[in-house]
Amino acid sequence: MPGFEVNIIHLIGRTNTRAPPVSAPVAGVRLRSRGRPRALLVALSTLAASCTLPGGAPAGPAAPDAGRDGGAAEGSSFDAGPPPEGLASTATSAVAAAPLALPPTSLLAIGPSGGSPLALAEVSSVDPEATFLVRIRARLPEARLVLLDSQDVIVASRGDTEVGAETVFRLAPTEPLRPGSTYRLLLEGLAARELRDADGKSYAPLALRLRAAGEPAPAPARGKSHRRRAPPAK
């Protein structure tokens, strides 16, 4: 407490005993006394140290400087603490709930002239008499492969599934596809659209866009109606 002095002589008066001045700085307070016992000086010094300066600041040593730039003092650390309750679990659940993309190893349309690969992001042209083979690098015991027409109606087909380290799906439409028509080859779960493997992992459905090669059959022409004329009136 620079500049603050408590002069003991004003508190206890003057005495005839002369003694060398005693200065006892306690907690930044400089005390001066002339002619009083040292024990009294120590007691008054302790009382002065417990005083509070105007404005609420204690009469003790100053707090460590936080740095000129307002940053934390050297050696200090800041701990934000754990995240709010439920925030971490919510984020983890959201990530865990996002379905994965199926890992195909083979996507084929097999026609009379051989097999041709099917594109994932584009429309694939297929032979109207084609059958389909899909291999997925996952064990999918509860999944099915279906063919849908442009109205999302299931096309009558025969198929089988082999479940192993890779799951193999085969599908053969019972009738040739209509030339020029569009279809979707869809791999989905049995109970829901999403698929689940034997380990419980969730996968998004796989949809492939197809177009049967050839030109659409022309619409049947409408015949002219022949109306029978009424006989002329006599």
DOTOR-738773 format. One line per field, with one value per residue (C-alpha): residue number from 1; residue in one letter; x, y, z. Coordinates in nm, 3 decimals, always signed. Layout:
REM DOTOR-738773
i = [NUM | ...]
aa = [a | ...]
c1 = [X | ...]
c2 = [Y | ...]
c3 = [Z | ...]
//
This chain:
REM DOTOR-738773
i = [1 | 2 | 3 | 4 | 5 | 6 | 7 | 8 | 9 | 10 | 11 | 12 | 13 | 14 | 15 | 16 | 17 | 18 | 19 | 20 | 21 | 22 | 23 | 24 | 25 | 26 | 27 | 28 | 29 | 30 | 31 | 32 | 33 | 34 | 35 | 36 | 37 | 38 | 39 | 40 | 41 | 42 | 43 | 44 | 45 | 46 | 47 | 48 | 49 | 50 | 51 | 52 | 53 | 54 | 55 | 56 | 57 | 58 | 59 | 60 | 61 | 62 | 63 | 64 | 65 | 66 | 67 | 68 | 69 | 70 | 71 | 72 | 73 | 74 | 75 | 76 | 77 | 78 | 79 | 80 | 81 | 82 | 83 | 84 | 85 | 86 | 87 | 88 | 89 | 90 | 91 | 92 | 93 | 94 | 95 | 96 | 97 | 98 | 99 | 100 | 101 | 102 | 103 | 104 | 105 | 106 | 107 | 108 | 109 | 110 | 111 | 112 | 113 | 114 | 115 | 116 | 117 | 118 | 119 | 120 | 121 | 122 | 123 | 124 | 125 | 126 | 127 | 128 | 129 | 130 | 131 | 132 | 133 | 134 | 135 | 136 | 137 | 138 | 139 | 140 | 141 | 142 | 143 | 144 | 145 | 146 | 147 | 148 | 149 | 150 | 151 | 152 | 153 | 154 | 155 | 156 | 157 | 158 | 159 | 160 | 161 | 162 | 163 | 164 | 165 | 166 | 167 | 168 | 169 | 170 | 171 | 172 | 173 | 174 | 175 | 176 | 177 | 178 | 179 | 180 | 181 | 182 | 183 | 184 | 185 | 186 | 187 | 188 | 189 | 190 | 191 | 192 | 193 | 194 | 195 | 196 | 197 | 198 | 199 | 200 | 201 | 202 | 203 | 204 | 205 | 206 | 207 | 208 | 209 | 210 | 211 | 212 | 213 | 214 | 215 | 216 | 217 | 218 | 219 | 220 | 221 | 222 | 223 | 224 | 225 | 226 | 227 | 228 | 229 | 230 | 231 | 232 | 233 | 234]
aa = [m | p | g | f | e | v | n | i | i | h | l | i | g | r | t | n | t | r | a | p | p | v | s | a | p | v | a | g | v | r | l | r | s | r | g | r | p | r | a | l | l | v | a | l | s | t | l | a | a | s | c | t | l | p | g | g | a | p | a | g | p | a | a | p | d | a | g | r | d | g | g | a | a | e | g | s | s | f | d | a | g | p | p | p | e | g | l | a | s | t | a | t | s | a | v | a | a | a | p | l | a | l | p | p | t | s | l | l | a | i | g | p | s | g | g | s | p | l | a | l | a | e | v | s | s | v | d | p | e | a | t | f | l | v | r | i | r | a | r | l | p | e | a | r | l | v | l | l | d | s | q | d | v | i | v | a | s | r | g | d | t | e | v | g | a | e | t | v | f | r | l | a | p | t | e | p | l | r | p | g | s | t | y | r | l | l | l | e | g | l | a | a | r | e | l | r | d | a | d | g | k | s | y | a | p | l | a | l | r | l | r | a | a | g | e | p | a | p | a | p | a | r | g | k | s | h | r | r | r | a | p | p | a | k]
c1 = [+0.000 | +0.245 | +0.222 | -0.005 | +0.149 | +0.011 | +0.190 | +0.168 | +0.249 | -0.097 | -0.264 | -0.084 | +0.049 | +0.392 | +0.604 | +0.921 | +1.102 | +1.322 | +1.392 | +1.523 | +1.251 | +1.122 | +0.982 | +0.790 | +0.646 | +0.367 | +0.156 | +0.276 | +0.210 | +0.490 | +0.461 | +0.653 | +0.672 | +0.873 | +0.906 | +0.669 | +0.747 | +0.803 | +0.517 | +0.264 | +0.403 | +0.363 | +0.002 | -0.087 | +0.089 | -0.126 | -0.438 | -0.335 | -0.277 | -0.635 | -0.782 | -0.970 | -0.893 | -1.174 | -1.339 | -1.328 | -0.966 | -0.792 | -0.481 | -0.277 | -0.026 | -0.133 | -0.256 | -0.017 | -0.008 | -0.211 | +0.019 | +0.026 | -0.166 | -0.455 | -0.358 | -0.325 | -0.023 | +0.267 | +0.208 | -0.171 | -0.411 | -0.777 | -1.006 | -1.343 | -1.471 | -1.673 | -1.930 | -2.292 | -2.468 | -2.615 | -2.430 | -2.152 | -2.390 | -2.625 | -2.343 | -2.217 | -2.566 | -2.614 | -2.290 | -2.369 | -2.720 | -2.605 | -2.628 | -2.318 | -2.287 | -2.298 | -1.961 | -2.041 | -1.778 | -1.977 | -2.280 | -2.367 | -2.643 | -2.606 | -2.765 | -2.748 | -2.421 | -2.253 | -2.230 | -2.192 | -2.122 | -2.392 | -2.313 | -2.377 | -2.452 | -2.570 | -2.843 | -2.722 | -2.854 | -2.938 | -3.061 | -3.437 | -3.362 | -3.094 | -3.067 | -2.887 | -2.611 | -2.506 | -2.222 | -2.182 | -1.879 | -2.090 | -2.298 | -2.659 | -2.897 | -3.208 | -3.198 | -3.363 | -3.302 | -3.608 | -3.674 | -3.917 | -4.075 | -4.123 | -4.433 | -4.237 | -4.429 | -4.232 | -4.158 | -4.231 | -3.894 | -3.720 | -3.421 | -3.192 | -2.944 | -2.617 | -2.503 | -2.136 | -1.835 | -1.985 | -2.359 | -2.459 | -2.800 | -2.934 | -3.251 | -3.418 | -3.737 | -3.999 | -4.064 | -3.837 | -3.820 | -4.004 | -3.756 | -3.704 | -3.861 | -3.686 | -3.643 | -3.476 | -3.277 | -3.317 | -3.131 | -3.308 | -3.383 | -3.665 | -3.819 | -3.721 | -3.554 | -3.219 | -3.012 | -2.832 | -2.545 | -2.475 | -2.277 | -2.563 | -2.416 | -2.674 | -2.648 | -2.842 | -3.039 | -2.868 | -3.066 | -2.942 | -3.117 | -3.171 | -3.308 | -3.401 | -3.222 | -3.426 | -3.703 | -4.041 | -4.312 | -4.531 | -4.869 | -5.146 | -5.310 | -5.667 | -5.894 | -6.149 | -6.499 | -6.736 | -7.078 | -7.362 | -7.545 | -7.916 | -8.106 | -8.239 | -8.592 | -8.843]
c2 = [+0.000 | +0.261 | +0.604 | +0.505 | +0.569 | +0.519 | +0.748 | +0.587 | +0.916 | +1.053 | +0.743 | +0.708 | +1.059 | +1.167 | +1.026 | +1.135 | +0.815 | +0.856 | +0.560 | +0.518 | +0.523 | +0.176 | +0.093 | -0.237 | -0.284 | -0.535 | -0.607 | -0.296 | -0.059 | +0.152 | +0.218 | +0.479 | +0.518 | +0.710 | +0.598 | +0.301 | -0.062 | -0.291 | -0.522 | -0.242 | -0.162 | -0.522 | -0.533 | -0.211 | -0.327 | -0.642 | -0.432 | -0.206 | -0.506 | -0.619 | -0.283 | -0.241 | +0.046 | +0.266 | +0.100 | -0.252 | -0.339 | -0.531 | -0.383 | -0.691 | -0.773 | -0.708 | -0.998 | -1.137 | -0.940 | -1.109 | -0.975 | -0.650 | -0.794 | -0.913 | -1.279 | -1.534 | -1.528 | -1.753 | -2.111 | -2.068 | -2.302 | -2.288 | -2.587 | -2.552 | -2.856 | -3.140 | -3.066 | -3.011 | -3.326 | -3.512 | -3.308 | -3.561 | -3.857 | -3.680 | -3.613 | -3.969 | -4.108 | -3.891 | -4.020 | -4.379 | -4.351 | -4.232 | -4.530 | -4.633 | -4.670 | -5.029 | -5.158 | -5.333 | -5.555 | -5.644 | -5.490 | -5.670 | -5.694 | -6.027 | -6.047 | -6.289 | -6.128 | -6.132 | -5.921 | -5.545 | -5.337 | -5.116 | -4.753 | -4.618 | -4.256 | -4.280 | -4.455 | -4.791 | -4.929 | -5.301 | -5.570 | -5.628 | -5.995 | -5.921 | -6.076 | -5.905 | -5.995 | -5.784 | -5.867 | -5.675 | -5.700 | -5.750 | -6.024 | -5.921 | -6.195 | -5.971 | -5.796 | -5.831 | -5.724 | -5.608 | -5.445 | -5.152 | -5.000 | -4.627 | -4.630 | -4.792 | -5.116 | -5.436 | -5.626 | -5.998 | -6.174 | -6.482 | -6.444 | -6.604 | -6.486 | -6.634 | -6.498 | -6.527 | -6.298 | -6.146 | -6.149 | -6.235 | -6.139 | -6.274 | -6.152 | -6.262 | -6.091 | -6.342 | -6.143 | -5.929 | -5.564 | -5.314 | -5.145 | -4.777 | -4.804 | -4.702 | -4.918 | -4.916 | -5.205 | -5.166 | -5.341 | -5.282 | -5.441 | -5.686 | -5.512 | -5.153 | -4.961 | -4.959 | -5.276 | -5.426 | -5.671 | -5.954 | -5.716 | -5.468 | -5.201 | -4.997 | -4.937 | -4.709 | -4.875 | -4.909 | -4.796 | -4.833 | -4.661 | -4.871 | -4.823 | -5.112 | -5.085 | -5.021 | -4.788 | -4.788 | -4.966 | -4.718 | -4.654 | -4.832 | -4.608 | -4.522 | -4.651 | -4.425 | -4.488 | -4.570 | -4.441 | -4.589 | -4.324 | -4.310 | -4.385 | -4.077 | -3.985 | -4.073]
c3 = [+0.000 | -0.129 | +0.016 | +0.307 | +0.645 | +0.990 | +1.232 | +1.571 | +1.744 | +1.662 | +1.810 | +2.142 | +2.207 | +2.300 | +2.584 | +2.753 | +2.654 | +2.359 | +2.134 | +1.787 | +1.522 | +1.439 | +1.105 | +1.062 | +0.711 | +0.731 | +0.424 | +0.248 | +0.545 | +0.678 | +1.052 | +1.241 | +1.617 | +1.863 | +2.216 | +2.244 | +2.312 | +2.017 | +2.124 | +2.086 | +1.741 | +1.629 | +1.752 | +1.575 | +1.260 | +1.256 | +1.298 | +1.010 | +0.784 | +0.834 | +0.731 | +0.400 | +0.167 | +0.028 | -0.267 | -0.119 | -0.200 | +0.080 | +0.241 | +0.150 | -0.121 | -0.479 | -0.696 | -0.958 | -1.282 | -1.557 | -1.824 | -2.020 | -2.312 | -2.094 | -2.134 | -1.858 | -1.632 | -1.719 | -1.613 | -1.586 | -1.769 | -1.870 | -1.849 | -2.024 | -1.842 | -1.987 | -2.260 | -2.156 | -2.050 | -2.347 | -2.614 | -2.673 | -2.672 | -2.916 | -3.163 | -3.133 | -3.190 | -3.496 | -3.650 | -3.560 | -3.704 | -4.049 | -4.289 | -4.478 | -4.854 | -4.976 | -5.102 | -5.434 | -5.593 | -5.906 | -6.080 | -6.403 | -6.663 | -6.844 | -7.190 | -7.482 | -7.597 | -7.252 | -6.940 | -6.914 | -6.602 | -6.454 | -6.365 | -6.015 | -6.109 | -6.470 | -6.665 | -6.799 | -7.125 | -7.095 | -7.327 | -7.294 | -7.219 | -6.959 | -6.616 | -6.329 | -6.084 | -5.783 | -5.541 | -5.213 | -4.984 | -4.671 | -4.511 | -4.576 | -4.459 | -4.474 | -4.809 | -5.150 | -5.510 | -5.707 | -6.044 | -6.061 | -6.371 | -6.438 | -6.213 | -5.923 | -5.971 | -5.908 | -6.229 | -6.203 | -6.167 | -6.030 | -5.802 | -5.547 | -5.284 | -5.155 | -4.817 | -4.723 | -4.683 | -4.998 | -5.062 | -5.420 | -5.564 | -5.895 | -6.063 | -6.389 | -6.515 | -6.625 | -6.945 | -7.165 | -7.077 | -7.295 | -7.534 | -7.459 | -7.113 | -6.793 | -6.481 | -6.143 | -5.998 | -5.623 | -5.341 | -5.009 | -4.673 | -4.614 | -4.310 | -4.402 | -4.682 | -4.503 | -4.493 | -4.194 | -4.209 | -3.967 | -3.741 | -3.713 | -3.944 | -4.132 | -4.509 | -4.743 | -5.025 | -5.362 | -5.669 | -6.028 | -6.320 | -6.631 | -6.980 | -7.203 | -7.538 | -7.850 | -7.951 | -7.783 | -7.975 | -8.161 | -8.014 | -8.202 | -8.459 | -8.400 | -8.676 | -8.840 | -8.732 | -9.018 | -8.950 | -9.142 | -9.330 | -9.296 | -9.616 | -9.794 | -9.717 | -9.983]
//
